[in-house]
Amino acid sequence: MAAGTIVSVRSGESNQPVAGAAISLSGLSPEGTFSAAFSTDAAGQFRLDRTVLLSSTPQLGVIAPGFLVRSTILRADETTSTLWPSSSPTGLDDVFSSTVVYSNATCPAVNTGQSTLRKVSAAAGTVQVSFESSLQDSTAENAHRQAIARLNTALGGALQYQFTTTPGPGVSFTAGIDSNASTCTAGPELLRAATVLNTLSGNIVGGRLVYCSVDAARSVNLVLHELGHTFGLRHSASTSDVMYCSTGRPNLFSTRETLVMRLMGQRRSGTRWPDDDRLTSGPLTRSRQQTEVIACGS
């Protein structure tokens, strides 16, 4: 990347420039290895003072008050770096982000921050949802259509979910009833549903929604929760969020859940807590498809 190139730093929440951010950059220039420090100006920008060889995967770090520490790589196609807020008027904070994006989807939710971000890639464009032969119910179909509309509103156009009777190629989820599934019979209480995710290189590429009964498949609240998993959300510890794992959740995504989904859209699959995507340029996982099962309460 040529000397004089301008790199911008902006808030991922508001798209406003972040002034005074401390920038660290290390890598290789034609003169040899280097480490340099910069600070963003009032426009949230800094200018490279040397040519940087991108073949050396130059390490870029960004620290700014009110945001998670960003650890990334200087990339030719990414001259703007967005920052993930550590707190927000929406109620989003670092604990919520770590729990719902970077923790295992246990029930109840536990904040570990040890999992990598995985999501449906924006390049997919459309996510299809269809019914299996075990679930042919008009009330359940209406619940799924309502939930899909609410998820699409929260995503703000980044992806488009659609209910279909004839799924085609691409990212696709089927929904069915299986009262004998292990997620319906295990534990002291009857679990109402589970989401099965298939991932490839950190991207969610499809899966299944498994309901324990027709009544479960008719619940807009529960369907919306399962659809949140299909995008990449884990569980929340708060009853004010759709992604709360048991009874009492609302039927609309909270403002902070909507913000998290849009922030996830700005990140690469495989990003690690708190905001580190330096390992995402290489293989994120083994090339074979991975399967994850998330069990949820009513």
N, C-alpha and C positions, 0 to 999 in steps of 0.2 A: 504494500500500500504506500503510495507516494507521500513524501514530505509535503505538508500543507493541507492534507486531507482533514476535513472537519468532521468530528464525531459529536453527535448530540446525545444528551441524556435527558429523558423525560419521565414524568410520572406515569406509571401504567394505569393509574386510576383516573386521572384527569387529563392526561396528555399535555400537561403544562411543563415547561422547561424546569429543570432542577439546577439552580445556581449554587455555586460553592461546593459542589461534590468533589471529594478527594479521589483522584484517579491514580492508579498504579498500573504501569505497563512494562512488561519485560518480554524480551524475545531476541530476535536476530536482525541486524541491519547489515548492509554491505560492509560496514566497518567492523562488525563483530557483534558479540552479545552485549546487551545493554539492559539497564533498569532505569525507568524514568518516572517522574511524578508530575501530575498536572492538576489543575483545578478548573471546573467549569465556570464560564463567565455568566453574565446576567441572562444570556440567551440559552443557558444550559449547554454550552458547547466548549470544546477544546480542540486545538489544532496540533496535528502531529508535527514534531520538530525534526523528524528524520524519516527516511524510507524504512518501512518495516516489511520484512520478508514473511509473507503469510505461510510459507511452507514450514516455518518453524513453530506454528501454532502459538502466536504471541498471547501471553496471559494478560487479561484485562480485569482489574478489580475496581469496583465503585463503592464508595462509602458516603452516605448522605443521611443526615438526621431525619428520622421518620420513615425510613425505608430499610428493608432487609439488605444485608450486605450482598452485593452482586458479584459473583465470580464467573467470568465468562472468557471467551476468546475473541480477539479482534478478527472479524470476518469481513471480506470485501463486500458482501451483500447485506451487511448489517451495520450501517454507519450510524444508526440510532439505537441506543440501548434504553429500554424501559425498566423502571424500578418498581418493585413490589412493595406496597406500603406495609409498615409494621403496625400501623393503627389507622383507623378511618372512622369518620362520623357514622358510617354504616354499621359499626359494631365489629368490623373485621379487625383482628389483631394477630400478632404472631402465633399465639396459641391456637386460635381458630384455623389459621392457614396450615400450620403444621399438622393439626389433627385431621382436617377434612381433605387434605391434598397429599400429605407425606407420611401418613400413619396407616397401619394395617386396619382393615375395616372390621374390627371386632365389635361386639355388642355386649355391654355398653362400650362407647367409644373411649379409646385410650390414646393419649398424645405420646407418640414415640418419635416421630420425625425421621424414622429410619428407612422408609420406603421411598422409591423413586416415583416421580410424577408420571402417570400414564393417562392417556386420553385418546379420544378419537381425533385423528389428524384433520385439520381444517381442509386439507387437500381432498378429503373424501367427499366434501360437498353435501351429500345426502346420507342420512341413516334411515334404513327401512325397518319397520316393525310389522310383523305379520303373525297370524294365529296358526297354531298347529291344529291337527284334527281333534285333539282332546279339549280344545277351547273354541267352541263355535257358539257364541252367546252375544246377542245384540247389546245387552246392557254392559257387558264387559268391553265390547268394541267401542261403545260410546265413552266409557271411562278412559280407555286408552287414547281415543281421539282428543278428549279434553286435556288429558295430561300432556300429550304431545304438543298441543297448542300452547300450553303454559311453559313447557320447557323451551320451545322455540322463541317465545317472548323473552325469556331469561337469557338465552344465548345471543339475542340481538342480531341474528342474521349470519353469525359466524359459521354455523352449520344449520341444516334444515332436516328435522326429523319428519317422517311421513308414515302414516298407516297405509298398508297395501295388502291386497289379497293375492298379488302375483309378484313376489320379490324377485328382483333381478340381481345382477352382479354388484359387488361393492360391499360396504359395511351393512350387515343385516342381523337383526335379532328376531327370533321367533319366541312366542309366548304360549305356554301350555299348562295343563293341570296334571300334577303328579303327587297324589296324597301319600304315596309310598316312598317319595324321595327322602334321603337321609336328613335333609334340612327340614322336613316336615314331621319327622318322627323322633328326632334326637332332642335331648334336653328335657327339663321338667315342664316346659310349656310348649304348646304347639306353635312352631314358627310358621308364619303365614306365607313367606315367599323367599326366593333366593334369586340372585343374578349370577349367571355364569358368564365370565368374560374370557374371550380368546384374544391374546395379545401377540404381536409379532414386532420385534425390535422396539418394544416400549409403546407401540401404538395399539389401541383397541380396534380390532378388525371384525368383531361380531360376537355372537353368543346367544344365550337363551334367558328368558324370564320364566321361572318355575314357580307356579302358585300352588298352594296346598288345597285350595278349594275354589269353586266358582265365585263365592262371595268375596274372596280375597282379590280376585281378578276384576271385580266390579268396584273396588274402592279406588277412587281417584287419588286419594292421599297416598295409598300404598303404591299404586302404579307410578305416580310421579316420583316417589322415592326410588323405585327400582330403575326408572329411566335416568335418574341422576347418577346412579352407578354406571349405567351404560356409557355415559359421557366421560366418567373418570373420577367422580366424587367418592370419597369414603364416608365414614359416619361422623356426625356431629354429636357433641355431648349436651346440646341444648334443645329443649322442646320447642323453641321458637324457630327451628330450622326444619325444612323438609327432610334433611338427611339425618335427623334424629332416628335412632335405630328401632324404636318401639312406639307403643301407643302414645298419642297426644300430639303428634306432629301436625303442622298446618297443611293446607292444600295449595299453597303458593310459595315459591321460593322466597326466602328472606332477601333483603337488599344486599346483605353481605355475601350470601350464597351466589347471587347474580354477579356480584363484583368478582368473586373468586373464579367463577367460570370464565369470565372475560379475561382475567389475568392469566388463567391457565392457557387460554388461546394464544397468549403472547409468548409462551414458553415452549421449549422443545421437550418431547417425551424423553424421559430419562433424567430430567433435571433433579438434582438432589437438594435437600434442605440445607441452608435456608433458600439459596437461589443460585445454585452452582450447576452450570451446564457444560463445564469444561470437558467432561467425558462423553458428551453426546455426539462428537464428531466421528467416533469410531463405533463399532458394534455395541449396542446397548445391552443386549442379552444374546444368548445363543440363538442361532438363526431359526431353530424350530419353534413352532407355535407353542405358547404357554397358556395354561388354563387356570383361572382363579374363580373360586366359588364364594360368594358373599351372602350369608344368611341374615334375614331381617325379620323382626317381629311385626305384629299387626299394627 
